[in-house]
């Protein structure tokens, strides 16, 4: 269904429609906002992965009865 979506001619048509809809002055702002959002998302995932995991609690050892 989407096999030929990323051909150069299709990308040019999509870019032309975006320029008509948003205007040439607004496109750089939209692109930078999208890039900042993606970067923040990646940093959030990366931060979550780097947090140290706490080791599992060790089971208590049984006490020897005193004689």
PDBQT receptor file of N, H, CA, C and O in Angstrom, charges set to zero:
ATOM      1  N   UNK A   1       0.816  -1.188   0.000  1.00  0.00    +0.000 N 
ATOM      2  CA  UNK A   1       0.000   0.000   0.000  1.00  0.00    +0.000 C 
ATOM      3  C   UNK A   1       0.866   1.261   0.000  1.00  0.00    +0.000 C 
ATOM      4  O   UNK A   1       0.567   2.210  -0.724  1.00  0.00    +0.000 OA
ATOM      5  N   UNK A   2       1.941   1.283   0.808  1.00  0.00    +0.000 N 
ATOM      6  H   UNK A   2       2.184   0.512   1.396  1.00  0.00    +0.000 HD
ATOM      7  CA  UNK A   2       2.791   2.460   0.899  1.00  0.00    +0.000 C 
ATOM      8  C   UNK A   2       4.160   2.223   0.269  1.00  0.00    +0.000 C 
ATOM      9  O   UNK A   2       5.119   2.909   0.623  1.00  0.00    +0.000 OA
ATOM     10  N   UNK A   3       4.278   1.276  -0.649  1.00  0.00    +0.000 N 
ATOM     11  H   UNK A   3       3.499   0.718  -0.937  1.00  0.00    +0.000 HD
ATOM     12  CA  UNK A   3       5.584   0.928  -1.210  1.00  0.00    +0.000 C 
ATOM     13  C   UNK A   3       6.221   2.102  -1.948  1.00  0.00    +0.000 C 
ATOM     14  O   UNK A   3       7.421   2.326  -1.788  1.00  0.00    +0.000 OA
ATOM     15  N   UNK A   4       5.486   2.847  -2.735  1.00  0.00    +0.000 N 
ATOM     16  H   UNK A   4       4.511   2.665  -2.865  1.00  0.00    +0.000 HD
ATOM     17  CA  UNK A   4       6.052   3.900  -3.556  1.00  0.00    +0.000 C 
ATOM     18  C   UNK A   4       5.909   5.293  -2.977  1.00  0.00    +0.000 C 
ATOM     19  O   UNK A   4       6.036   6.281  -3.701  1.00  0.00    +0.000 OA
ATOM     20  N   UNK A   5       5.646   5.388  -1.680  1.00  0.00    +0.000 N 
ATOM     21  H   UNK A   5       5.543   4.586  -1.092  1.00  0.00    +0.000 HD
ATOM     22  CA  UNK A   5       5.383   6.687  -1.066  1.00  0.00    +0.000 C 
ATOM     23  C   UNK A   5       6.619   7.575  -1.022  1.00  0.00    +0.000 C 
ATOM     24  O   UNK A   5       6.494   8.794  -1.135  1.00  0.00    +0.000 OA
ATOM     25  N   UNK A   6       7.799   7.007  -0.861  1.00  0.00    +0.000 N 
ATOM     26  H   UNK A   6       7.901   6.017  -0.769  1.00  0.00    +0.000 HD
ATOM     27  CA  UNK A   6       8.997   7.806  -0.678  1.00  0.00    +0.000 C 
ATOM     28  C   UNK A   6       9.809   7.983  -1.956  1.00  0.00    +0.000 C 
ATOM     29  O   UNK A   6      11.026   8.156  -1.895  1.00  0.00    +0.000 OA
ATOM     30  N   UNK A   7       9.165   7.944  -3.087  1.00  0.00    +0.000 N 
ATOM     31  H   UNK A   7       8.176   7.803  -3.137  1.00  0.00    +0.000 HD
ATOM     32  CA  UNK A   7       9.840   8.242  -4.344  1.00  0.00    +0.000 C 
ATOM     33  C   UNK A   7      10.046   9.753  -4.418  1.00  0.00    +0.000 C 
ATOM     34  O   UNK A   7       9.254  10.509  -3.856  1.00  0.00    +0.000 OA
ATOM     35  N   UNK A   8      11.106  10.207  -5.108  1.00  0.00    +0.000 N 
ATOM     36  H   UNK A   8      11.749   9.592  -5.564  1.00  0.00    +0.000 HD
ATOM     37  CA  UNK A   8      11.419  11.648  -5.138  1.00  0.00    +0.000 C 
ATOM     38  C   UNK A   8      10.264  12.522  -5.640  1.00  0.00    +0.000 C 
ATOM     39  O   UNK A   8      10.042  13.606  -5.101  1.00  0.00    +0.000 OA
ATOM     40  N   UNK A   9       9.554  12.089  -6.623  1.00  0.00    +0.000 N 
ATOM     41  H   UNK A   9       9.734  11.208  -7.061  1.00  0.00    +0.000 HD
ATOM     42  CA  UNK A   9       8.455  12.913  -7.163  1.00  0.00    +0.000 C 
ATOM     43  C   UNK A   9       7.331  13.040  -6.137  1.00  0.00    +0.000 C 
ATOM     44  O   UNK A   9       6.730  14.106  -6.005  1.00  0.00    +0.000 OA
ATOM     45  N   UNK A  10       7.049  11.978  -5.422  1.00  0.00    +0.000 N 
ATOM     46  H   UNK A  10       7.537  11.112  -5.529  1.00  0.00    +0.000 HD
ATOM     47  CA  UNK A  10       5.999  12.040  -4.405  1.00  0.00    +0.000 C 
ATOM     48  C   UNK A  10       6.406  12.963  -3.263  1.00  0.00    +0.000 C 
ATOM     49  O   UNK A  10       5.579  13.710  -2.739  1.00  0.00    +0.000 OA
ATOM     50  N   UNK A  11       7.683  12.913  -2.875  1.00  0.00    +0.000 N 
ATOM     51  H   UNK A  11       8.355  12.306  -3.300  1.00  0.00    +0.000 HD
ATOM     52  CA  UNK A  11       8.156  13.800  -1.809  1.00  0.00    +0.000 C 
ATOM     53  C   UNK A  11       8.082  15.268  -2.229  1.00  0.00    +0.000 C 
ATOM     54  O   UNK A  11       7.773  16.132  -1.409  1.00  0.00    +0.000 OA
ATOM     55  N   UNK A  12       8.362  15.551  -3.493  1.00  0.00    +0.000 N 
ATOM     56  H   UNK A  12       8.613  14.849  -4.159  1.00  0.00    +0.000 HD
ATOM     57  CA  UNK A  12       8.250  16.932  -3.980  1.00  0.00    +0.000 C 
ATOM     58  C   UNK A  12       6.803  17.418  -3.947  1.00  0.00    +0.000 C 
ATOM     59  O   UNK A  12       6.539  18.568  -3.597  1.00  0.00    +0.000 OA
ATOM     60  N   UNK A  13       5.877  16.552  -4.307  1.00  0.00    +0.000 N 
ATOM     61  H   UNK A  13       6.091  15.618  -4.592  1.00  0.00    +0.000 HD
ATOM     62  CA  UNK A  13       4.459  16.917  -4.268  1.00  0.00    +0.000 C 
ATOM     63  C   UNK A  13       4.027  17.178  -2.823  1.00  0.00    +0.000 C 
ATOM     64  O   UNK A  13       3.306  18.139  -2.555  1.00  0.00    +0.000 OA
ATOM     65  N   UNK A  14       4.460  16.335  -1.904  1.00  0.00    +0.000 N 
ATOM     66  H   UNK A  14       5.045  15.554  -2.122  1.00  0.00    +0.000 HD
ATOM     67  CA  UNK A  14       4.118  16.521  -0.489  1.00  0.00    +0.000 C 
ATOM     68  C   UNK A  14       4.708  17.822   0.029  1.00  0.00    +0.000 C 
ATOM     69  O   UNK A  14       4.041  18.555   0.760  1.00  0.00    +0.000 OA
ATOM     70  N   UNK A  15       5.960  18.124  -0.340  1.00  0.00    +0.000 N 
ATOM     71  H   UNK A  15       6.502  17.529  -0.934  1.00  0.00    +0.000 HD
ATOM     72  CA  UNK A  15       6.593  19.378   0.072  1.00  0.00    +0.000 C 
ATOM     73  C   UNK A  15       5.855  20.582  -0.502  1.00  0.00    +0.000 C 
ATOM     74  O   UNK A  15       5.666  21.579   0.195  1.00  0.00    +0.000 OA
ATOM     75  N   UNK A  16       5.437  20.505  -1.756  1.00  0.00    +0.000 N 
ATOM     76  H   UNK A  16       5.590  19.695  -2.323  1.00  0.00    +0.000 HD
ATOM     77  CA  UNK A  16       4.703  21.617  -2.364  1.00  0.00    +0.000 C 
ATOM     78  C   UNK A  16       3.373  21.844  -1.653  1.00  0.00    +0.000 C 
ATOM     79  O   UNK A  16       2.976  22.990  -1.440  1.00  0.00    +0.000 OA
ATOM     80  N   UNK A  17       2.687  20.779  -1.286  1.00  0.00    +0.000 N 
ATOM     81  H   UNK A  17       3.010  19.848  -1.458  1.00  0.00    +0.000 HD
ATOM     82  CA  UNK A  17       1.416  20.921  -0.559  1.00  0.00    +0.000 C 
ATOM     83  C   UNK A  17       1.665  21.526   0.810  1.00  0.00    +0.000 C 
ATOM     84  O   UNK A  17       0.889  22.367   1.265  1.00  0.00    +0.000 OA
ATOM     85  N   UNK A  18       2.743  21.108   1.477  1.00  0.00    +0.000 N 
ATOM     86  H   UNK A  18       3.373  20.425   1.108  1.00  0.00    +0.000 HD
ATOM     87  CA  UNK A  18       3.072  21.670   2.797  1.00  0.00    +0.000 C 
ATOM     88  C   UNK A  18       3.376  23.157   2.703  1.00  0.00    +0.000 C 
ATOM     89  O   UNK A  18       2.979  23.926   3.578  1.00  0.00    +0.000 OA
ATOM     90  N   UNK A  19       4.072  23.569   1.659  1.00  0.00    +0.000 N 
ATOM     91  H   UNK A  19       4.394  22.944   0.948  1.00  0.00    +0.000 HD
ATOM     92  CA  UNK A  19       4.377  25.000   1.478  1.00  0.00    +0.000 C 
ATOM     93  C   UNK A  19       3.093  25.777   1.230  1.00  0.00    +0.000 C 
ATOM     94  O   UNK A  19       2.935  26.886   1.739  1.00  0.00    +0.000 OA
ATOM     95  N   UNK A  20       2.180  25.213   0.458  1.00  0.00    +0.000 N 
ATOM     96  H   UNK A  20       2.309  24.312   0.044  1.00  0.00    +0.000 HD
ATOM     97  CA  UNK A  20       0.916  25.904   0.194  1.00  0.00    +0.000 C 
ATOM     98  C   UNK A  20       0.063  26.016   1.456  1.00  0.00    +0.000 C 
ATOM     99  O   UNK A  20      -0.594  27.034   1.674  1.00  0.00    +0.000 OA
ATOM    100  N   UNK A  21       0.072  24.975   2.284  1.00  0.00    +0.000 N 
ATOM    101  H   UNK A  21       0.606  24.149   2.107  1.00  0.00    +0.000 HD
ATOM    102  CA  UNK A  21      -0.776  24.969   3.470  1.00  0.00    +0.000 C 
ATOM    103  C   UNK A  21      -0.201  25.855   4.571  1.00  0.00    +0.000 C 
ATOM    104  O   UNK A  21      -0.918  26.672   5.149  1.00  0.00    +0.000 OA
ATOM    105  N   UNK A  22       1.098  25.695   4.866  1.00  0.00    +0.000 N 
ATOM    106  H   UNK A  22       1.680  25.031   4.397  1.00  0.00    +0.000 HD
ATOM    107  CA  UNK A  22       1.690  26.387   6.007  1.00  0.00    +0.000 C 
ATOM    108  C   UNK A  22       2.417  27.668   5.633  1.00  0.00    +0.000 C 
ATOM    109  O   UNK A  22       2.586  28.540   6.485  1.00  0.00    +0.000 OA
ATOM    110  N   UNK A  23       2.845  27.807   4.411  1.00  0.00    +0.000 N 
ATOM    111  H   UNK A  23       2.708  27.098   3.718  1.00  0.00    +0.000 HD
ATOM    112  CA  UNK A  23       3.593  28.979   3.997  1.00  0.00    +0.000 C 
ATOM    113  C   UNK A  23       5.079  28.777   4.197  1.00  0.00    +0.000 C 
ATOM    114  O   UNK A  23       5.488  28.009   5.068  1.00  0.00    +0.000 OA
ATOM    115  N   UNK A  24       5.893  29.454   3.405  1.00  0.00    +0.000 N 
ATOM    116  H   UNK A  24       5.560  30.078   2.697  1.00  0.00    +0.000 HD
ATOM    117  CA  UNK A  24       7.344  29.237   3.465  1.00  0.00    +0.000 C 
ATOM    118  C   UNK A  24       7.986  29.742   4.759  1.00  0.00    +0.000 C 
ATOM    119  O   UNK A  24       9.048  29.249   5.139  1.00  0.00    +0.000 OA
ATOM    120  N   UNK A  25       7.377  30.701   5.437  1.00  0.00    +0.000 N 
ATOM    121  H   UNK A  25       6.515  31.101   5.128  1.00  0.00    +0.000 HD
ATOM    122  CA  UNK A  25       7.969  31.230   6.668  1.00  0.00    +0.000 C 
ATOM    123  C   UNK A  25       7.694  30.316   7.857  1.00  0.00    +0.000 C 
ATOM    124  O   UNK A  25       8.476  30.295   8.808  1.00  0.00    +0.000 OA
ATOM    125  N   UNK A  26       6.622  29.577   7.824  1.00  0.00    +0.000 N 
ATOM    126  H   UNK A  26       5.986  29.594   7.052  1.00  0.00    +0.000 HD
ATOM    127  CA  UNK A  26       6.237  28.739   8.959  1.00  0.00    +0.000 C 
ATOM    128  C   UNK A  26       6.901  27.366   8.923  1.00  0.00    +0.000 C 
ATOM    129  O   UNK A  26       7.036  26.735   9.972  1.00  0.00    +0.000 OA
ATOM    130  N   UNK A  27       7.320  26.882   7.751  1.00  0.00    +0.000 N 
ATOM    131  H   UNK A  27       7.211  27.394   6.900  1.00  0.00    +0.000 HD
ATOM    132  CA  UNK A  27       7.904  25.541   7.640  1.00  0.00    +0.000 C 
ATOM    133  C   UNK A  27       9.172  25.359   8.483  1.00  0.00    +0.000 C 
ATOM    134  O   UNK A  27       9.288  24.332   9.151  1.00  0.00    +0.000 OA
ATOM    135  N   UNK A  28      10.132  26.302   8.490  1.00  0.00    +0.000 N 
ATOM    136  H   UNK A  28      10.037  27.136   7.947  1.00  0.00    +0.000 HD
ATOM    137  CA  UNK A  28      11.311  26.091   9.346  1.00  0.00    +0.000 C 
ATOM    138  C   UNK A  28      10.957  26.000  10.834  1.00  0.00    +0.000 C 
ATOM    139  O   UNK A  28      11.566  25.228  11.576  1.00  0.00    +0.000 OA
ATOM    140  N   UNK A  29       9.978  26.786  11.262  1.00  0.00    +0.000 N 
ATOM    141  H   UNK A  29       9.483  27.413  10.660  1.00  0.00    +0.000 HD
ATOM    142  CA  UNK A  29       9.546  26.727  12.661  1.00  0.00    +0.000 C 
ATOM    143  C   UNK A  29       8.913  25.373  12.982  1.00  0.00    +0.000 C 
ATOM    144  O   UNK A  29       9.148  24.809  14.050  1.00  0.00    +0.000 OA
ATOM    145  N   UNK A  30       8.119  24.865  12.064  1.00  0.00    +0.000 N 
ATOM    146  H   UNK A  30       7.927  25.324  11.196  1.00  0.00    +0.000 HD
ATOM    147  CA  UNK A  30       7.506  23.552  12.269  1.00  0.00    +0.000 C 
ATOM    148  C   UNK A  30       8.563  22.452  12.295  1.00  0.00    +0.000 C 
ATOM    149  O   UNK A  30       8.488  21.532  13.109  1.00  0.00    +0.000 OA
ATOM    150  N   UNK A  31       9.542  22.549  11.407  1.00  0.00    +0.000 N 
ATOM    151  H   UNK A  31       9.603  23.296  10.745  1.00  0.00    +0.000 HD
ATOM    152  CA  UNK A  31      10.610  21.551  11.367  1.00  0.00    +0.000 C 
ATOM    153  C   UNK A  31      11.450  21.557  12.630  1.00  0.00    +0.000 C 
ATOM    154  O   UNK A  31      11.790  20.500  13.162  1.00  0.00    +0.000 OA
ATOM    155  N   UNK A  32      11.789  22.756  13.114  1.00  0.00    +0.000 N 
ATOM    156  H   UNK A  32      11.513  23.615  12.682  1.00  0.00    +0.000 HD
ATOM    157  CA  UNK A  32      12.604  22.816  14.332  1.00  0.00    +0.000 C 
ATOM    158  C   UNK A  32      11.801  22.344  15.540  1.00  0.00    +0.000 C 
ATOM    159  O   UNK A  32      12.355  21.698  16.430  1.00  0.00    +0.000 OA
ATOM    160  N   UNK A  33      10.530  22.649  15.588  1.00  0.00    +0.000 N 
ATOM    161  H   UNK A  33      10.080  23.173  14.865  1.00  0.00    +0.000 HD
ATOM    162  CA  UNK A  33       9.692  22.163  16.680  1.00  0.00    +0.000 C 
ATOM    163  C   UNK A  33       9.568  20.653  16.671  1.00  0.00    +0.000 C 
ATOM    164  O   UNK A  33       9.593  20.013  17.723  1.00  0.00    +0.000 OA
ATOM    165  N   UNK A  34       9.434  20.083  15.483  1.00  0.00    +0.000 N 
ATOM    166  H   UNK A  34       9.414  20.602  14.628  1.00  0.00    +0.000 HD
ATOM    167  CA  UNK A  34       9.365  18.630  15.358  1.00  0.00    +0.000 C 
ATOM    168  C   UNK A  34      10.686  17.988  15.780  1.00  0.00    +0.000 C 
ATOM    169  O   UNK A  34      10.692  16.967  16.468  1.00  0.00    +0.000 OA
ATOM    170  N   UNK A  35      11.806  18.588  15.367  1.00  0.00    +0.000 N 
ATOM    171  H   UNK A  35      11.801  19.418  14.808  1.00  0.00    +0.000 HD
ATOM    172  CA  UNK A  35      13.116  18.053  15.734  1.00  0.00    +0.000 C 
ATOM    173  C   UNK A  35      13.333  18.118  17.248  1.00  0.00    +0.000 C 
ATOM    174  O   UNK A  35      13.867  17.178  17.837  1.00  0.00    +0.000 OA
ATOM    175  N   UNK A  36      12.923  19.219  17.879  1.00  0.00    +0.000 N 
ATOM    176  H   UNK A  36      12.489  19.983  17.401  1.00  0.00    +0.000 HD
ATOM    177  CA  UNK A  36      13.057  19.346  19.334  1.00  0.00    +0.000 C 
ATOM    178  C   UNK A  36      12.209  18.302  20.049  1.00  0.00    +0.000 C 
ATOM    179  O   UNK A  36      12.637  17.733  21.053  1.00  0.00    +0.000 OA
ATOM    180  N   UNK A  37      11.026  18.053  19.543  1.00  0.00    +0.000 N 
ATOM    181  H   UNK A  37      10.679  18.515  18.727  1.00  0.00    +0.000 HD
ATOM    182  CA  UNK A  37      10.158  17.046  20.144  1.00  0.00    +0.000 C 
ATOM    183  C   UNK A  37      10.745  15.648  20.033  1.00  0.00    +0.000 C 
ATOM    184  O   UNK A  37      10.708  14.879  20.994  1.00  0.00    +0.000 OA
ATOM    185  N   UNK A  38      11.285  15.317  18.870  1.00  0.00    +0.000 N 
ATOM    186  H   UNK A  38      11.315  15.942  18.090  1.00  0.00    +0.000 HD
ATOM    187  CA  UNK A  38      11.900  14.006  18.686  1.00  0.00    +0.000 C 
ATOM    188  C   UNK A  38      13.124  13.871  19.580  1.00  0.00    +0.000 C 
ATOM    189  O   UNK A  38      13.341  12.823  20.186  1.00  0.00    +0.000 OA
ATOM    190  N   UNK A  39      13.931  14.940  19.663  1.00  0.00    +0.000 N 
ATOM    191  H   UNK A  39      13.754  15.792  19.170  1.00  0.00    +0.000 HD
ATOM    192  CA  UNK A  39      15.132  14.902  20.507  1.00  0.00    +0.000 C 
ATOM    193  C   UNK A  39      14.758  14.719  21.979  1.00  0.00    +0.000 C 
ATOM    194  O   UNK A  39      15.399  13.948  22.692  1.00  0.00    +0.000 OA
ATOM    195  N   UNK A  40      13.730  15.421  22.428  1.00  0.00    +0.000 N 
ATOM    196  H   UNK A  40      13.209  16.047  21.848  1.00  0.00    +0.000 HD
ATOM    197  CA  UNK A  40      13.289  15.284  23.820  1.00  0.00    +0.000 C 
ATOM    198  C   UNK A  40      12.765  13.873  24.086  1.00  0.00    +0.000 C 
ATOM    199  O   UNK A  40      12.998  13.316  25.158  1.00  0.00    +0.000 OA
ATOM    200  N   UNK A  41      12.070  13.305  23.130  1.00  0.00    +0.000 N 
ATOM    201  H   UNK A  41      11.880  13.758  22.259  1.00  0.00    +0.000 HD
ATOM    202  CA  UNK A  41      11.565  11.942  23.276  1.00  0.00    +0.000 C 
ATOM    203  C   UNK A  41      12.719  10.945  23.386  1.00  0.00    +0.000 C 
ATOM    204  O   UNK A  41      12.698  10.054  24.235  1.00  0.00    +0.000 OA
ATOM    205  N   UNK A  42      13.727  11.102  22.520  1.00  0.00    +0.000 N 
ATOM    206  H   UNK A  42      13.744  11.826  21.830  1.00  0.00    +0.000 HD
ATOM    207  CA  UNK A  42      14.887  10.211  22.570  1.00  0.00    +0.000 C 
ATOM    208  C   UNK A  42      15.621  10.355  23.894  1.00  0.00    +0.000 C 
ATOM    209  O   UNK A  42      16.023   9.357  24.493  1.00  0.00    +0.000 OA
ATOM    210  N   UNK A  43      15.798  11.589  24.356  1.00  0.00    +0.000 N 
ATOM    211  H   UNK A  43      15.471  12.399  23.869  1.00  0.00    +0.000 HD
ATOM    212  CA  UNK A  43      16.477  11.808  25.636  1.00  0.00    +0.000 C 
ATOM    213  C   UNK A  43      15.682  11.197  26.786  1.00  0.00    +0.000 C 
ATOM    214  O   UNK A  43      16.269  10.645  27.717  1.00  0.00    +0.000 OA
ATOM    215  N   UNK A  44      14.378  11.286  26.734  1.00  0.00    +0.000 N 
ATOM    216  H   UNK A  44      13.900  11.734  25.978  1.00  0.00    +0.000 HD
ATOM    217  CA  UNK A  44      13.545  10.688  27.769  1.00  0.00    +0.000 C 
ATOM    218  C   UNK A  44      13.676   9.189  27.814  1.00  0.00    +0.000 C 
ATOM    219  O   UNK A  44      13.745   8.599  28.893  1.00  0.00    +0.000 OA
ATOM    220  N   UNK A  45      13.712   8.565  26.655  1.00  0.00    +0.000 N 
ATOM    221  H   UNK A  45      13.657   9.044  25.779  1.00  0.00    +0.000 HD
ATOM    222  CA  UNK A  45      13.885   7.117  26.605  1.00  0.00    +0.000 C 
ATOM    223  C   UNK A  45      15.282   6.749  27.064  1.00  0.00    +0.000 C 
ATOM    224  O   UNK A  45      15.459   5.788  27.813  1.00  0.00    +0.000 OA
ATOM    225  N   UNK A  46      16.278   7.507  26.621  1.00  0.00    +0.000 N 
ATOM    226  H   UNK A  46      16.135   8.288  26.013  1.00  0.00    +0.000 HD
ATOM    227  CA  UNK A  46      17.665   7.228  26.985  1.00  0.00    +0.000 C 
ATOM    228  C   UNK A  46      17.857   7.384  28.490  1.00  0.00    +0.000 C 
ATOM    229  O   UNK A  46      18.540   6.570  29.112  1.00  0.00    +0.000 OA
ATOM    230  N   UNK A  47      17.268   8.410  29.079  1.00  0.00    +0.000 N 
ATOM    231  H   UNK A  47      16.713   9.072  28.574  1.00  0.00    +0.000 HD
ATOM    232  CA  UNK A  47      17.389   8.640  30.518  1.00  0.00    +0.000 C 
ATOM    233  C   UNK A  47      16.763   7.493  31.293  1.00  0.00    +0.000 C 
ATOM    234  O   UNK A  47      17.298   7.072  32.319  1.00  0.00    +0.000 OA
ATOM    235  N   UNK A  48      15.652   6.992  30.820  1.00  0.00    +0.000 N 
ATOM    236  H   UNK A  48      15.217   7.334  29.987  1.00  0.00    +0.000 HD
ATOM    237  CA  UNK A  48      14.972   5.890  31.492  1.00  0.00    +0.000 C 
ATOM    238  C   UNK A  48      15.809   4.623  31.432  1.00  0.00    +0.000 C 
ATOM    239  O   UNK A  48      15.845   3.860  32.398  1.00  0.00    +0.000 OA
ATOM    240  N   UNK A  49      16.483   4.388  30.308  1.00  0.00    +0.000 N 
ATOM    241  H   UNK A  49      16.453   5.008  29.524  1.00  0.00    +0.000 HD
ATOM    242  CA  UNK A  49      17.308   3.199  30.162  1.00  0.00    +0.000 C 
ATOM    243  C   UNK A  49      18.565   3.270  31.017  1.00  0.00    +0.000 C 
ATOM    244  O   UNK A  49      19.065   2.232  31.452  1.00  0.00    +0.000 OA
ATOM    245  N   UNK A  50      19.092   4.473  31.272  1.00  0.00    +0.000 N 
ATOM    246  H   UNK A  50      18.686   5.316  30.919  1.00  0.00    +0.000 HD
ATOM    247  CA  UNK A  50      20.338   4.616  32.007  1.00  0.00    +0.000 C 
ATOM    248  C   UNK A  50      20.154   4.591  33.516  1.00  0.00    +0.000 C 
ATOM    249  O   UNK A  50      21.142   4.506  34.246  1.00  0.00    +0.000 OA
ATOM    250  N   UNK A  51      18.938   4.663  33.999  1.00  0.00    +0.000 N 
ATOM    251  H   UNK A  51      18.136   4.732  33.405  1.00  0.00    +0.000 HD
ATOM    252  CA  UNK A  51      18.742   4.660  35.439  1.00  0.00    +0.000 C 
ATOM    253  C   UNK A  51      19.137   3.295  35.989  1.00  0.00    +0.000 C 
ATOM    254  O   UNK A  51      18.733   2.264  35.450  1.00  0.00    +0.000 OA
ATOM    255  N   UNK A  52      19.925   3.286  37.061  1.00  0.00    +0.000 N 
ATOM    256  H   UNK A  52      20.253   4.123  37.498  1.00  0.00    +0.000 HD
ATOM    257  CA  UNK A  52      20.360   1.994  37.595  1.00  0.00    +0.000 C 
ATOM    258  C   UNK A  52      19.189   1.240  38.207  1.00  0.00    +0.000 C 
ATOM    259  O   UNK A  52      18.353   1.803  38.915  1.00  0.00    +0.000 OA
ATOM    260  N   UNK A  53      19.162   0.004  37.922  1.00  0.00    +0.000 N 
ATOM    261  H   UNK A  53      19.841  -0.453  37.348  1.00  0.00    +0.000 HD
ATOM    262  CA  UNK A  53      18.100  -0.828  38.468  1.00  0.00    +0.000 C 
ATOM    263  C   UNK A  53      18.549  -1.318  39.847  1.00  0.00    +0.000 C 
ATOM    264  O   UNK A  53      19.705  -1.695  40.041  1.00  0.00    +0.000 OA
ATOM    265  N   UNK A  54      17.638  -1.306  40.773  1.00  0.00    +0.000 N 
ATOM    266  H   UNK A  54      16.699  -1.000  40.616  1.00  0.00    +0.000 HD
ATOM    267  CA  UNK A  54      17.987  -1.759  42.117  1.00  0.00    +0.000 C 
ATOM    268  C   UNK A  54      18.082  -3.275  42.108  1.00  0.00    +0.000 C 
ATOM    269  O   UNK A  54      17.237  -3.941  41.510  1.00  0.00    +0.000 OA
ATOM    270  N   UNK A  55      19.097  -3.832  42.762  1.00  0.00    +0.000 N 
ATOM    271  H   UNK A  55      19.784  -3.290  43.248  1.00  0.00    +0.000 HD
ATOM    272  CA  UNK A  55      19.210  -5.294  42.781  1.00  0.00    +0.000 C 
ATOM    273  C   UNK A  55      18.079  -5.890  43.608  1.00  0.00    +0.000 C 
ATOM    274  O   UNK A  55      17.572  -5.247  44.527  1.00  0.00    +0.000 OA
ATOM    275  N   UNK A  56      17.691  -7.097  43.287  1.00  0.00    +0.000 N 
ATOM    276  H   UNK A  56      18.103  -7.619  42.540  1.00  0.00    +0.000 HD
ATOM    277  CA  UNK A  56      16.611  -7.718  44.061  1.00  0.00    +0.000 C 
ATOM    278  C   UNK A  56      17.058  -7.918  45.505  1.00  0.00    +0.000 C 
ATOM    279  O   UNK A  56      18.228  -8.180  45.782  1.00  0.00    +0.000 OA
ATOM    280  N   UNK A  57      16.121  -7.791  46.393  1.00  0.00    +0.000 N 
ATOM    281  H   UNK A  57      15.170  -7.579  46.168  1.00  0.00    +0.000 HD
ATOM    282  CA  UNK A  57      16.425  -7.951  47.818  1.00  0.00    +0.000 C 
ATOM    283  C   UNK A  57      16.817  -9.397  48.083  1.00  0.00    +0.000 C 
ATOM    284  O   UNK A  57      16.194 -10.334  47.586  1.00  0.00    +0.000 OA
ATOM    285  N   UNK A  58      17.866  -9.550  48.880  1.00  0.00    +0.000 N 
ATOM    286  H   UNK A  58      18.372  -8.788  49.285  1.00  0.00    +0.000 HD
ATOM    287  CA  UNK A  58      18.317 -10.895  49.208  1.00  0.00    +0.000 C 
ATOM    288  C   UNK A  58      17.400 -11.485  50.276  1.00  0.00    +0.000 C 
ATOM    289  O   UNK A  58      17.004 -10.795  51.216  1.00  0.00    +0.000 OA
ATOM    290  N   UNK A  59      17.066 -12.760  50.128  1.00  0.00    +0.000 N 
ATOM    291  H   UNK A  59      17.387 -13.321  49.365  1.00  0.00    +0.000 HD
ATOM    292  CA  UNK A  59      16.205 -13.372  51.146  1.00  0.00    +0.000 C 
ATOM    293  C   UNK A  59      16.977 -13.461  52.464  1.00  0.00    +0.000 C 
ATOM    294  O   UNK A  59      18.188 -13.680  52.459  1.00  0.00    +0.000 OA
ATOM    295  N   UNK A  60      16.298 -13.298  53.563  1.00  0.00    +0.000 N 
ATOM    296  H   UNK A  60      15.314 -13.121  53.567  1.00  0.00    +0.000 HD
ATOM    297  CA  UNK A  60      16.986 -13.377  54.859  1.00  0.00    +0.000 C 
ATOM    298  C   UNK A  60      17.527 -14.785  55.099  1.00  0.00    +0.000 C 
ATOM    299  O   UNK A  60      16.890 -15.786  54.771  1.00  0.00    +0.000 OA
ATOM    300  N   UNK A  61      18.717 -14.825  55.680  1.00  0.00    +0.000 N 
ATOM    301  H   UNK A  61      19.235 -14.012  55.947  1.00  0.00    +0.000 HD
ATOM    302  CA  UNK A  61      19.311 -16.132  55.976  1.00  0.00    +0.000 C 
ATOM    303  C   UNK A  61      18.724 -16.652  57.279  1.00  0.00    +0.000 C 
ATOM    304  O   UNK A  61      18.540 -15.881  58.222  1.00  0.00    +0.000 OA
ATOM    305  N   UNK A  62      18.428 -17.940  57.350  1.00  0.00    +0.000 N 
ATOM    306  H   UNK A  62      18.578 -18.566  56.584  1.00  0.00    +0.000 HD
ATOM    307  CA  UNK A  62      17.846 -18.485  58.594  1.00  0.00    +0.000 C 
ATOM    308  C   UNK A  62      18.883 -18.439  59.724  1.00  0.00    +0.000 C 
ATOM    309  O   UNK A  62      20.062 -18.723  59.513  1.00  0.00    +0.000 OA
ATOM    310  N   UNK A  63      18.426 -18.083  60.907  1.00  0.00    +0.000 N 
ATOM    311  H   UNK A  63      17.468 -17.852  61.078  1.00  0.00    +0.000 HD
ATOM    312  CA  UNK A  63      19.291 -17.991  62.084  1.00  0.00    +0.000 C 
ATOM    313  C   UNK A  63      19.505 -19.388  62.661  1.00  0.00    +0.000 C 
ATOM    314  O   UNK A  63      18.575 -20.191  62.724  1.00  0.00    +0.000 OA
ATOM    315  N   UNK A  64      20.720 -19.665  63.075  1.00  0.00    +0.000 N 
ATOM    316  H   UNK A  64      21.476 -19.012  63.023  1.00  0.00    +0.000 HD
ATOM    317  CA  UNK A  64      21.034 -20.929  63.736  1.00  0.00    +0.000 C 
ATOM    318  C   UNK A  64      20.558 -20.830  65.197  1.00  0.00    +0.000 C 
ATOM    319  O   UNK A  64      20.818 -19.824  65.857  1.00  0.00    +0.000 OA
ATOM    320  N   UNK A  65      19.880 -21.840  65.698  1.00  0.00    +0.000 N 
ATOM    321  H   UNK A  65      19.669 -22.657  65.162  1.00  0.00    +0.000 HD
ATOM    322  CA  UNK A  65      19.463 -21.792  67.110  1.00  0.00    +0.000 C 
ATOM    323  C   UNK A  65      20.689 -21.833  68.013  1.00  0.00    +0.000 C 
ATOM    324  O   UNK A  65      21.619 -22.601  67.767  1.00  0.00    +0.000 OA
ATOM    325  N   UNK A  66      20.691 -21.026  69.034  1.00  0.00    +0.000 N 
ATOM    326  H   UNK A  66      19.935 -20.402  69.234  1.00  0.00    +0.000 HD
ATOM    327  CA  UNK A  66      21.821 -20.982  69.966  1.00  0.00    +0.000 C 
ATOM    328  C   UNK A  66      21.690 -22.113  70.979  1.00  0.00    +0.000 C 
ATOM    329  O   UNK A  66      20.585 -22.427  71.423  1.00  0.00    +0.000 OA
ATOM    330  N   UNK A  67      22.815 -22.724  71.345  1.00  0.00    +0.000 N 
ATOM    331  H   UNK A  67      23.712 -22.469  70.984  1.00  0.00    +0.000 HD
ATOM    332  CA  UNK A  67      22.793 -23.849  72.285  1.00  0.00    +0.000 C 
ATOM    333  C   UNK A  67      23.278 -23.460  73.635  1.00  0.00    +0.000 C 
ATOM    334  O   UNK A  67      23.320 -24.293  74.540  1.00  0.00    +0.000 OA
TER     335      UNK A  67
